[in-house]
Every structure is written in structure tokens, then in C-alpha cells.
């Protein structure tokens, strides 16, 4: 390979990531989580400032105290305040927890083309987090429960982005149930980007700690690359176990959980008796039920809804009555049913939260029989309802002249009426709101069609771009992609001294093959050797055709021993090829990065090239 400077180019995935970001398809943390992260990076951060921010988020407060009091955690009296929770878990850990939970909350709240797959992936993330956190109760685990919980939550956020951006092809990929590194390869091949690239880019953007990011990266590597006793590798093994076992936990299958658990503990060098495993599985399932209680509430609500709605064929929409007195509800119900509404009821705001997961609930009538102002939690719930164009809300108050009635209109109520309103007038107002929802649904449908068309256009563009980075004969990466790949990984050599290796490969006597058998036979030999590279080179490495009969393999994290082993494997595999031109032999030189003596990737390539030349000169008659 010529000794030339690396051009300032980016891989195809970099520009695709920008387009996904521009379309708003990337999961994002809440403003509270981002404020916490900003605080821990400032010079004057203190516990009281953190606590003040956290207390403004009810859900985060509950989760923090729950995690601080987790079974098997630190002994001592139970944590009862945010300040105590911060002291027990640590400021940075809590900031990471806030980011992780708010990203999943944001994902659940977002509308997605394939909502069922999207929500399933969110629950999968939460189940993996519960499993990873549980592993911290085991001896010799060099990571905190909150760190592992957060890492597992965020480990596959790139999948959420791809499921929104490429709903149809990506949901198919996920259903194939490939293991982690096989899925990454399929994503790169079909979409031009993998979910890990998106995940790592987002974590870097949010200021996620490097050791935790590294653990997430390693967790999806091939099994032999996850082996290690340092903190990042142990965390990676736990994260991989957690994500593999999560479907069994979500579906609550004890025998499957036990099988995964036994394997996961063995990876950590911990063998346990069968009766111990059974107790552990029961403990994990109980822990999962605490986190997954919202699903039980939803299932219960759905059952009640089915009973209340009557014949689903005659129901055009669902109407949710909140706080309406029983006698009033009974007098109104015949009018609503006659107009085609299914009638649901809820006595509290907590019950409303469960009903919100029902996609067919389009209207809410809120009976507000007092003049008090809505609390912060009630306001957030109210705003989440009115913030969706697919829903409408009507509020009934005792006095239309009260300031409280004006406040309801300001925060988004569609209509405010007196509590004395008749069912007939309510029905007429609901008909007006239906017109509003029809317009909103049509707009949403048009936007969905536009997003789909845009996604298809971007995917086509990416595939065309990838063609400029691919060798047309062999399908391997070309020199341009190799230069960008080398540049990106060389930055890790310089910043963190992470090793980078490469192999330069020449096919022996290739000119003789072309001269004797013709160029078609030569092309067949090149394609056959490219297949050898694809079969023997790991997903995280890059196989390249530089031109002619010259190839390159770039191997992040590889050291000399790894490169020697790969070299021997490639030589043997090439020799086993059955071609009309006879066995195929090749010469391979390799080199490992050394940031003390090498200033650029070109010097790494030059050293590998020199090694190749020495090998050729040492074999008379070859070259």
C-alpha cells in the first residue's frame, strides 16, 4: 500500500447518524437528567443542588430511593430521602441512572411505526437492567449495582433509533433472534450502520464515563473477546448475559432463566448448586415483578375495558370518565353508548396512567369538583394527554368564572364546561372534538407516510454511498473505507493506547494465474479469497481489497499473537480452496501499533508492508 496520508473522510455510518439525528429519531434523556449531568461536571456541584433537581421529578425520586434500598445492597437503615440516596449511590451514579431511565421513558412515550416491537424492546432493556443489577449481589463483581443497571438500560438504545428510522426492515432483523455480533454484521450489510455505532455516539455526546462505554462496546463482541478479569470485561460479560436472558425474564419462564443464569455465573467463575439456582431465579422474578408492575396494571385495565365497552364492533372510540360521580356516570352512559362510545371510568390519576396505554382511548372527561390548582404530577399527566393530537380532553368545573377554569384552558384543555352540563350537550361537544381528531389523524398519517418515504430514500442513498466504499468485484471494503476506518481507530491508539493491528496480504503467483487461465479465472480466485476473509475475519475487523491481488485486514484490539494466529488461519484456508487454477497461496505481513514510535496509521501499514517484503525475500522463487 502506498505510504500516503489518511484523508479526512468519514465512514458511511457517520453521515447516516447525522440524518437520523436530524429526523428526530434518536432517543434522548430528559431535561432533568441533562441538568444532573451538567451539575456533576461543574466545579461547584454539591449534594443539595443535585437533590433539589431530583425532587422536581417524582418518577426519578421513587427510582432512586428504590435502588438505594435494593435487597442485598448496602446494610443499614432504609434510605428515606433523596439526600440519603445520593450519599449511598454516589452523585455520578445517580446522574447515569437518571439518563438511563429517562431515555427509556422517552422511548416508551414516543410514537413508533411498529409500536409493539418498540415497546417490547423497551421492556427488554428494563429486564436486562434488572438482571445486570442482580448480578452485583455476587462476590467479586467490580461494579456498582446502579452502574450495571444503567449500562444495561442504555446498551442497545441504537436499536430503538433503528426501529424508528427503518421500522420494516429492522423489525424483521430483530425477529431473526441473531446473537449480538451477528446482528451488528447484518445491520451494517443491510442498513449501512449498526446499532452500536449509534449507541456509542449518543453515550459520548451525553458525557457517559469511558469505562462504562467500553463495557457496553465489549458486551456485543465475540465470546473470546469478552474474556478478562478487569472491570470493563467483567461488566461486559454480565451485560451480555443480561441481554441474552432478558426475554426469558420478560416472559417469566423460570426454566429458561435458570439455564441462562447457570451459564452467566459460570462465565464469572462461580458454580452454584441446583437448589441455590432455584432460589436465585425466584428472587430475580420477584425483583422483576416490582419493576414490571405497570404491565399487570395495564392487563387489568384492559380486562375491565373489555367488560365496559360491550360489543367492540359497535364502538367507534373510547371515552374515559375521570372522577365522575357514579350516579352521574350512570345517567350519562346511555347517551354515550348510543353515540358509539365505549365508556371507561377511573377514580384516580394513578388509574388514568394505566388507561393511557390503551391506544383506543381518544377522549377524556375530567370532573374537577374543587377549585384547587393541579399539582405538578397532575399537570404533567394532563399535558401528556393534551400534547398528543390523537386525544382530546374536556374538563367539568363547578364555576366557569373561577381562575382555575382559565388555567385549565391555558395548559391545553380543549373545552371547559360546568359540572351541571347535560349528557346531550356533552355528546354535541364530543362530536366537535371528533372533527378535530380526524384532522389530527389525517395529518399524522401524512407525516408517517412522509417519514417512511424519507427513510426509504435515505436507505437508498446510503446503499449508493456504500457502493463508493466497496470493491465491486469482491464486495469487500475498498481503500477509501480503509483509510477512514484506520483514522477512526488510530485516535483510540493515541488517546487510550488501545492496540491496533493490521495484515497486508499478497496472492502468490497471481500474474501466472491470469496469464495461464485468463482474467475470468483470476477474478474467480480473487472472489474466492475474499470469501475466505469474510469467513475468518471477525465482525469488528475490516477486510479490504486494496487493488489487484493485494488485500488488507485492520484489527482493532489485536496484538501480535492474535495477528500471527489469524495469519496462519488465512494461509491454511486459502490453500484448501478448490479452484480450477489449483491451490491458492498467499504471503502475509503484519504489524501492531506502537504510539511511541508510530505517528500515523500510514507508519503501521508501512511496517506491515516491510514485514511482507522480508517474508517474500526469505523464500527464493516466490514474489
RAWO-V619257 format. One record per pair of residues at least 4 apart in sequence whose C-alpha atoms are under 6 Angstrom apart, sorted by sequence separation. I is the first residue (numbers start at 0). J is the second residue. D is the distance in Angstrom with one decimal. If there is no record, write none. Layout:
i = {I/I}
j = {J/J}
d = {D/D}
This chain:
i = {12/59/85/97/101/150/158/161/162/165/166/177/186/187/195/203/241/247/256/265/287/288/300/304/328/336/373/378/382/408/436/450/461/470/476/485/491/492/511/512/513/516/532/545/557/593/19/20/39/78/85/135/177/187/202/227/228/247/264/265/335/345/373/399/407/469/470/492/513/545/597/38/187/469/470/491/544/162/186/225/469/470/543/615/247/468/469/513/543/574/135/247/468/512/574/183/542/573/574/541/132/468/541/540/540/132/244/131/132/67/131/214/218/590/217/589/588/64/128/214/392/393/395/397/214/218/392/393/394/395/396/397/393/395/396/588/128/240/317/318/321/395/588/127/128/315/316/317/318/319/320/321/322/587/314/315/317/319/321/314/385/125/314/124/362/364/367/368/361/362/363/364/365/366/367/368/362/364/50/50/308/308/158/157/180/157/179/180/157/156/317/506/317/320/323/505/317/318/319/320/321/322/505/318/504/504/389/503/503/502/99/502/388/501/111/501/96/99/473/501/99/500/499/297/473/499/499/500/36/498/499/35/154/32/32/477/476/477/478/475/28/29/28/28/27/26/507/507/506/505/505/504/504/503/503/502/151/502/501/141/501/500/331/500/499/499/498/131/130/127/127/127/126/123/25/24/12/10/9/8/5/2}
j = {16/63/89/101/105/154/162/165/166/169/170/181/190/191/199/207/245/251/260/269/291/292/304/308/332/340/377/382/386/412/440/454/465/474/480/489/495/496/515/516/517/520/536/549/561/597/24/25/44/83/90/140/182/192/207/232/233/252/269/270/340/350/378/404/412/474/475/497/518/550/602/44/193/475/476/497/550/169/193/232/476/477/550/622/255/476/477/521/551/582/144/256/477/521/583/193/552/583/584/552/144/480/553/553/554/147/259/147/148/84/148/231/235/607/235/607/607/84/148/234/412/413/415/417/235/239/413/414/415/416/417/418/415/417/418/610/151/263/340/341/344/418/611/151/152/339/340/341/342/343/344/345/346/611/339/340/342/344/346/340/411/152/341/152/390/392/395/396/390/391/392/393/394/395/396/397/392/394/81/82/341/342/194/194/219/197/219/220/198/198/359/548/360/363/366/548/361/362/363/364/365/366/549/363/549/550/436/550/551/551/149/552/439/552/163/553/149/152/526/554/153/554/554/353/529/555/556/557/94/556/557/94/215/97/98/543/543/544/545/543/98/101/101/102/102/102/584/585/585/585/586/586/587/587/588/588/238/589/589/230/590/590/422/591/591/592/592/241/241/241/242/245/245/245/160/160/192/483/483/483/482/601}
d = {6.0/6.0/5.3/6.0/5.9/5.7/6.0/5.5/4.7/5.6/5.8/5.9/5.3/4.5/6.0/5.8/5.8/5.8/5.9/5.2/5.9/5.6/6.0/5.9/5.9/5.1/5.8/6.0/5.6/4.8/6.0/6.0/6.0/5.2/6.0/5.8/5.4/4.3/5.9/5.6/4.6/5.8/5.6/5.6/5.7/5.6/5.7/5.7/5.8/5.8/5.8/6.0/5.5/4.6/5.1/5.2/6.0/5.4/5.1/5.9/5.5/5.7/5.9/5.8/5.6/5.9/5.5/4.8/5.0/5.3/5.8/5.5/5.2/5.7/5.8/5.8/4.5/5.8/5.0/5.6/4.4/5.0/5.6/5.7/5.8/6.0/4.9/5.3/5.0/5.1/5.4/5.7/5.5/6.0/5.0/5.4/4.5/5.4/5.7/5.6/4.7/5.3/5.2/5.7/4.8/5.6/5.7/5.6/5.0/5.5/5.9/4.6/4.2/4.7/5.7/4.4/5.2/5.8/4.4/5.8/5.7/5.9/5.8/5.6/4.7/5.2/5.6/4.9/4.8/4.9/5.0/5.5/5.9/5.1/5.3/4.9/4.7/5.6/5.4/5.9/5.8/4.9/3.9/5.7/5.4/5.5/5.2/4.5/5.0/4.7/4.6/4.9/4.9/5.7/4.9/5.9/6.0/5.4/5.8/5.4/5.8/6.0/5.7/5.0/5.8/6.0/5.8/5.8/4.5/5.0/4.8/4.8/4.7/4.9/5.2/5.9/5.7/5.7/5.9/5.9/4.4/5.9/5.2/4.2/5.6/4.9/5.2/5.8/4.6/5.6/6.0/5.6/4.6/5.9/5.3/5.8/5.9/4.8/4.7/5.0/4.9/5.2/4.8/5.8/5.7/4.9/5.8/6.0/4.7/5.6/5.3/5.1/5.5/5.4/5.7/4.4/5.3/5.8/5.0/5.6/5.8/4.9/5.9/5.4/6.0/4.6/5.3/5.3/5.6/4.8/5.8/5.5/5.7/5.0/5.0/5.5/4.6/5.5/5.3/5.4/5.3/5.5/5.1/4.6/5.3/5.9/5.6/5.0/4.3/5.6/5.3/5.7/4.5/5.6/5.3/5.6/6.0/4.3/5.6/5.7/5.8/5.7/5.3/4.3/5.9/5.3/5.9/5.5/5.3/4.7/5.1/5.0/5.2/5.8/5.1/5.5/4.9/6.0/5.5/5.5/5.6/5.8}
